[in-house]
Amino acid sequence: MAKKLFKKLDPETFNVLSSASTIGLHLVSGILVGGVAGYFLDDWLGTAPWCFLFFVLVGIAAGFKNVYTDAKRLIASQEKRDDPKDSPEN
Protein backbone atom coordinates (compact mmCIF):
# COMPACT_ATOMS: atom_id res chain seq x y z
CA MET A 1 0.00 0.00 0.00
CA ALA A 2 2.71 2.48 0.96
CA LYS A 3 4.81 1.63 -2.10
CA LYS A 4 1.88 2.48 -4.37
CA LEU A 5 1.44 5.82 -2.60
CA PHE A 6 5.12 6.71 -2.85
CA LYS A 7 5.25 5.79 -6.53
CA LYS A 8 2.45 8.28 -7.24
CA LEU A 9 4.21 11.14 -5.45
CA ASP A 10 6.80 13.05 -7.41
CA PRO A 11 10.13 14.22 -5.93
CA GLU A 12 8.85 17.80 -5.64
CA THR A 13 6.17 16.63 -3.20
CA PHE A 14 8.81 15.06 -0.99
CA ASN A 15 10.83 18.26 -1.20
CA VAL A 16 7.84 20.30 0.00
CA LEU A 17 7.13 17.84 2.80
CA SER A 18 10.72 17.96 4.02
CA SER A 19 10.67 21.75 3.97
CA ALA A 20 7.43 21.81 5.94
CA SER A 21 8.78 19.40 8.53
CA THR A 22 11.70 21.67 9.35
CA ILE A 23 9.44 24.57 10.36
CA GLY A 24 8.90 23.22 13.87
CA LEU A 25 12.60 22.53 14.27
CA HIS A 26 13.42 26.13 13.42
CA LEU A 27 11.06 27.41 16.10
CA VAL A 28 12.46 25.13 18.81
CA SER A 29 16.11 25.62 17.85
CA GLY A 30 15.87 29.42 18.16
CA ILE A 31 14.50 29.12 21.68
CA LEU A 32 17.10 26.53 22.69
CA VAL A 33 20.04 28.53 21.35
CA GLY A 34 18.78 31.65 23.10
CA GLY A 35 18.26 29.80 26.38
CA VAL A 36 21.70 28.19 26.33
CA ALA A 37 23.42 31.46 25.44
CA GLY A 38 21.56 33.29 28.20
CA TYR A 39 22.30 30.59 30.75
CA PHE A 40 26.04 30.68 30.10
CA LEU A 41 26.12 34.48 30.04
CA ASP A 42 24.30 34.56 33.38
CA ASP A 43 26.78 32.07 34.79
CA TRP A 44 29.75 34.06 33.48
CA LEU A 45 28.45 37.53 34.45
CA GLY A 46 26.52 36.55 37.58
CA THR A 47 23.35 38.28 36.41
CA ALA A 48 20.88 35.39 36.80
CA PRO A 49 18.13 35.22 35.47
CA TRP A 50 18.19 38.38 33.32
CA CYS A 51 20.39 37.28 30.42
CA PHE A 52 18.56 33.96 30.28
CA LEU A 53 15.16 35.65 30.07
CA PHE A 54 16.34 38.19 27.53
CA PHE A 55 17.92 35.62 25.23
CA VAL A 56 14.96 33.25 25.50
CA LEU A 57 12.71 36.10 24.36
CA VAL A 58 15.12 36.89 21.53
CA GLY A 59 15.13 33.18 20.63
CA ILE A 60 11.33 33.11 20.57
CA ALA A 61 11.28 36.13 18.26
CA ALA A 62 13.94 34.58 16.01
CA GLY A 63 12.07 31.26 15.94
CA PHE A 64 8.83 32.90 14.88
CA LYS A 65 10.66 34.94 12.25
CA ASN A 66 12.18 31.72 10.88
CA VAL A 67 8.76 30.06 10.83
CA TYR A 68 7.28 33.06 9.02
CA THR A 69 9.99 33.14 6.34
CA ASP A 70 9.88 29.35 5.88
CA ALA A 71 6.10 29.40 5.51
CA LYS A 72 6.30 32.28 3.03
CA ARG A 73 8.89 30.41 0.97
CA LEU A 74 6.85 27.21 1.09
CA ILE A 75 3.66 28.99 0.01
CA ALA A 76 5.49 30.77 -2.82
CA SER A 77 6.96 27.52 -4.11
CA GLN A 78 3.57 25.82 -3.94
CA GLU A 79 1.89 28.70 -5.77
CA LYS A 80 4.59 28.59 -8.45
CA ARG A 81 4.07 24.85 -8.77
CA ASP A 82 0.28 25.21 -9.02
CA ASP A 83 0.39 28.15 -11.47
CA PRO A 84 -1.53 27.13 -14.61
CA LYS A 85 0.63 29.39 -16.82
CA ASP A 86 3.66 27.19 -16.14
CA SER A 87 1.94 23.92 -16.98
CA PRO A 88 3.28 22.04 -20.02
CA GLU A 89 -0.27 21.78 -21.45
CA ASN A 90 -0.21 25.43 -22.53
N, CA, C and O of each residue as an XYZ file, in Angstrom:
360
protein
N       0.820     -1.193      0.000
C       0.000      0.000      0.000
C       0.865      1.257      0.000
O       0.629      2.178     -0.783
N       1.852      1.294      0.867
C       2.709      2.480      0.957
C       3.545      2.652     -0.297
O       3.788      3.776     -0.736
N       3.989      1.540     -0.879
C       4.805      1.633     -2.097
C       4.001      2.244     -3.246
O       4.539      3.017     -4.039
N       2.723      1.902     -3.333
C       1.880      2.484     -4.372
C       1.727      3.990     -4.162
O       1.742      4.762     -5.120
N       1.582      4.395     -2.914
C       1.445      5.816     -2.601
C       2.712      6.570     -2.954
O       2.645      7.639     -3.560
N       3.862      6.036     -2.588
C       5.123      6.708     -2.854
C       5.462      6.750     -4.335
O       6.143      7.672     -4.784
N       5.005      5.778     -5.095
C       5.249      5.795     -6.531
C       4.461      6.906     -7.210
O       4.904      7.459     -8.216
N       3.288      7.236     -6.661
C       2.455      8.280     -7.242
C       2.980      9.678     -6.920
O       2.706     10.621     -7.662
N       3.718      9.828     -5.844
C       4.213     11.144     -5.448
C       5.515     11.455     -6.183
O       6.416     10.621     -6.267
N       5.590     12.661     -6.705
C       6.802     13.054     -7.414
C       7.842     13.602     -6.419
O       7.498     13.894     -5.274
N       9.078     13.741     -6.832
C      10.132     14.222     -5.930
C       9.859     15.622     -5.374
O      10.288     15.940     -4.265
N       9.157     16.450     -6.127
C       8.849     17.803     -5.644
C       7.946     17.748     -4.419
O       8.073     18.582     -3.522
N       7.042     16.783     -4.369
C       6.170     16.634     -3.203
C       6.987     16.282     -1.971
O       6.739     16.818     -0.892
N       7.951     15.394     -2.115
C       8.809     15.058     -0.989
C       9.654     16.252     -0.564
O       9.931     16.426      0.623
N      10.061     17.066     -1.515
C      10.831     18.262     -1.199
C       9.994     19.237     -0.376
O      10.494     19.820      0.586
N       8.735     19.420     -0.739
C       7.838     20.305      0.000
C       7.575     19.753      1.395
O       7.558     20.506      2.367
N       7.372     18.450      1.498
C       7.129     17.835      2.802
C       8.341     17.971      3.724
O       8.187     18.219      4.920
N       9.524     17.814      3.180
C      10.718     17.959      4.017
C      10.906     19.405      4.459
O      11.340     19.658      5.582
N      10.585     20.344      3.593
C      10.670     21.753      3.972
C       9.655     22.082      5.059
O       9.963     22.816      5.998
N       8.463     21.548      4.936
C       7.432     21.809      5.938
C       7.779     21.182      7.281
O       7.427     21.730      8.326
N       8.452     20.058      7.269
C       8.776     19.397      8.532
C       9.870     20.122      9.306
O      10.004     19.920     10.513
N      10.644     20.950      8.645
C      11.697     21.675      9.352
C      11.192     22.935     10.042
O      11.924     23.541     10.825
N       9.961     23.338      9.771
C       9.440     24.569     10.361
C       9.408     24.480     11.884
O       9.822     25.419     12.563
N       8.933     23.388     12.419
C       8.903     23.220     13.873
C      10.291     23.185     14.486
O      10.511     23.707     15.579
N      11.224     22.570     13.780
C      12.600     22.533     14.273
C      13.208     23.925     14.351
O      13.964     24.219     15.277
N      12.888     24.778     13.399
C      13.420     26.127     13.415
C      12.889     26.923     14.597
O      13.621     27.721     15.183
N      11.633     26.720     14.954
C      11.062     27.408     16.104
C      11.747     26.962     17.394
O      12.156     27.795     18.202
N      11.871     25.672     17.581
C      12.464     25.132     18.805
C      13.948     25.453     18.902
O      14.441     25.759     19.987
N      14.663     25.389     17.795
C      16.110     25.622     17.846
C      16.430     27.064     18.220
O      17.409     27.305     18.926
N      15.638     28.021     17.770
C      15.869     29.417     18.163
C      15.728     29.619     19.659
O      16.523     30.332     20.272
N      14.729     29.000     20.242
C      14.504     29.121     21.684
C      15.625     28.426     22.455
O      16.113     28.956     23.453
N      16.031     27.250     22.000
C      17.104     26.527     22.692
C      18.435     27.269     22.634
O      19.142     27.357     23.638
N      18.774     27.796     21.477
C      20.038     28.533     21.347
C      20.011     29.776     22.229
O      20.998     30.085     22.897
N      18.898     30.483     22.237
C      18.776     31.654     23.100
C      18.870     31.300     24.574
O      19.533     32.001     25.338
N      18.217     30.224     24.979
C      18.259     29.800     26.377
C      19.643     29.379     26.818
O      20.076     29.733     27.915
N      20.343     28.634     25.989
C      21.702     28.188     26.330
C      22.653     29.374     26.398
O      23.467     29.472     27.317
N      22.551     30.276     25.425
C      23.422     31.460     25.443
C      23.159     32.309     26.680
O      24.098     32.774     27.327
N      21.905     32.511     27.008
C      21.561     33.294     28.198
C      22.007     32.629     29.485
O      22.464     33.306     30.407
N      21.882     31.324     29.559
C      22.304     30.593     30.750
C      23.805     30.762     30.992
O      24.234     31.066     32.105
N      24.594     30.562     29.935
C      26.041     30.677     30.103
C      26.484     32.113     30.345
O      27.444     32.344     31.079
N      25.803     33.079     29.743
C      26.123     34.476     30.040
C      25.784     34.828     31.482
O      26.544     35.537     32.142
N      24.656     34.340     31.975
C      24.302     34.558     33.381
C      25.329     33.932     34.311
O      25.705     34.526     35.321
N      25.775     32.746     33.971
C      26.775     32.068     34.792
C      28.099     32.835     34.789
O      28.753     32.960     35.824
N      28.485     33.342     33.627
C      29.748     34.058     33.480
C      29.685     35.444     34.125
O      30.638     35.860     34.784
N      28.573     36.163     33.940
C      28.447     37.531     34.446
C      27.816     37.613     35.827
O      27.905     38.652     36.482
N      27.185     36.547     36.278
C      26.522     36.552     37.580
C      25.269     37.409     37.601
O      24.973     38.051     38.609
N      24.538     37.426     36.510
C      23.352     38.280     36.406
C      22.054     37.480     36.362
O      21.055     37.966     35.832
N      22.048     36.281     36.900
C      20.884     35.389     36.795
C      19.625     36.078     37.289
O      19.697     36.792     38.290
N      18.547     35.918     36.688
C      18.126     35.222     35.471
C      17.953     36.153     34.282
O      17.291     35.773     33.316
N      18.514     37.346     34.309
C      18.192     38.376     33.316
C      18.680     38.052     31.908
O      17.922     38.201     30.950
N      19.898     37.623     31.765
C      20.388     37.279     30.420
C      19.619     36.088     29.860
O      19.303     36.047     28.671
N      19.323     35.128     30.717
C      18.563     33.961     30.279
C      17.195     34.389     29.744
O      16.797     33.980     28.653
N      16.482     35.208     30.508
C      15.158     35.646     30.071
C      15.226     36.471     28.790
O      14.407     36.298     27.887
N      16.200     37.363     28.717
C      16.340     38.192     27.527
C      16.618     37.345     26.292
O      15.986     37.530     25.252
N      17.561     36.417     26.405
C      17.923     35.623     25.234
C      16.867     34.587     24.874
O      16.760     34.203     23.709
N      16.086     34.128     25.843
C      14.961     33.248     25.503
C      13.922     34.033     24.711
O      13.363     33.520     23.742
N      13.659     35.276     25.118
C      12.713     36.102     24.363
C      13.230     36.408     22.958
O      12.467     36.402     21.992
N      14.528     36.673     22.852
C      15.120     36.891     21.532
C      15.029     35.605     20.703
O      14.760     35.665     19.503
N      15.247     34.460     21.323
C      15.134     33.181     20.627
C      13.718     32.900     20.158
O      13.516     32.351     19.074
N      12.734     33.275     20.974
C      11.335     33.106     20.570
C      11.043     33.975     19.350
O      10.417     33.523     18.391
N      11.502     35.229     19.394
C      11.283     36.132     18.256
C      11.983     35.600     17.005
O      11.412     35.627     15.914
N      13.210     35.119     17.159
C      13.945     34.580     16.009
C      13.267     33.322     15.481
O      13.197     33.120     14.269
N      12.768     32.475     16.378
C      12.074     31.260     15.943
C      10.823     31.572     15.150
O      10.570     30.946     14.121
N      10.030     32.538     15.617
C       8.826     32.905     14.885
C       9.158     33.580     13.557
O       8.436     33.405     12.575
N      10.232     34.341     13.520
C      10.660     34.942     12.254
C      11.061     33.851     11.266
O      10.720     33.925     10.086
N      11.788     32.836     11.746
C      12.179     31.719     10.879
C      10.956     30.960     10.369
O      10.905     30.574      9.201
N       9.978     30.748     11.240
C       8.756     30.057     10.825
C       8.020     30.873      9.768
O       7.516     30.324      8.789
N       7.962     32.187      9.972
C       7.281     33.056      9.016
C       7.963     33.016      7.643
O       7.293     32.875      6.620
N       9.288     33.140      7.623
C       9.994     33.137      6.341
C       9.925     31.761      5.670
O       9.802     31.676      4.448
N      10.003     30.690      6.456
C       9.882     29.347      5.880
C       8.491     29.128      5.286
O       8.353     28.569      4.198
N       7.473     29.569      6.006
C       6.105     29.401      5.512
C       5.880     30.232      4.252
O       5.223     29.776      3.316
N       6.421     31.447      4.226
C       6.303     32.275      3.033
C       6.981     31.617      1.833
O       6.431     31.606      0.731
N       8.162     31.075      2.050
C       8.893     30.407      0.970
C       8.148     29.162      0.499
O       8.089     28.885     -0.699
N       7.582     28.418      1.437
C       6.846     27.210      1.088
C       5.581     27.538      0.301
O       5.257     26.856     -0.671
N       4.870     28.577      0.719
C       3.656     28.990      0.008
C       4.000     29.489     -1.391
O       3.293     29.188     -2.352
N       5.091     30.255     -1.504
C       5.491     30.769     -2.820
C       5.871     29.627     -3.760
O       5.518     29.651     -4.939
N       6.582     28.638     -3.250
C       6.961     27.517     -4.115
C       5.742     26.697     -4.508
O       5.678     26.184     -5.625
N       4.781     26.567     -3.615
C       3.565     25.823     -3.940
C       2.725     26.586     -4.957
O       2.159     25.986     -5.871
N       2.641     27.915     -4.801
C       1.889     28.704     -5.774
C       2.550     28.656     -7.144
O       1.865     28.598     -8.165
N       3.873     28.681     -7.168
C       4.585     28.593     -8.446
C       4.342     27.233     -9.091
O       4.199     27.131    -10.309
N       4.296     26.202     -8.274
C       4.072     24.854     -8.772
C       2.651     24.682     -9.294
O       2.426     23.969    -10.272
N       1.685     25.343     -8.635
C       0.277     25.209     -9.024
C      -0.147     26.221    -10.079
O      -1.302     26.196    -10.505
N       0.737     27.110    -10.515
C       0.389     28.147    -11.473
C       0.046     27.508    -12.822
O       0.868     26.785    -13.385
N      -1.142     27.761    -13.339
C      -1.535     27.130    -14.609
C      -0.755     27.660    -15.812
O      -0.701     26.994    -16.846
N      -0.153     28.844    -15.698
C       0.628     29.394    -16.821
C       1.894     28.581    -17.070
O       2.390     28.527    -18.195
N       2.423     27.944    -16.008
C       3.657     27.189    -16.141
C       3.439     25.735    -16.504
O       4.401     24.977    -16.626
N       2.190     25.334    -16.679
C       1.945     23.919    -16.981
C       2.356     23.612    -18.413
O       2.245     24.478    -19.281
N       2.829     22.396    -18.679
C       3.280     22.036    -20.021
C       2.129     21.907    -21.019
O       2.377     21.796    -22.220
N       0.874     21.920    -20.552
C      -0.272     21.778    -21.449
C      -0.489     23.022    -22.280
O      -1.096     22.948    -23.349
N      -0.008     24.167    -21.815
C      -0.215     25.434    -22.533
C       0.852     25.682    -23.544
O       0.825     26.702    -24.232
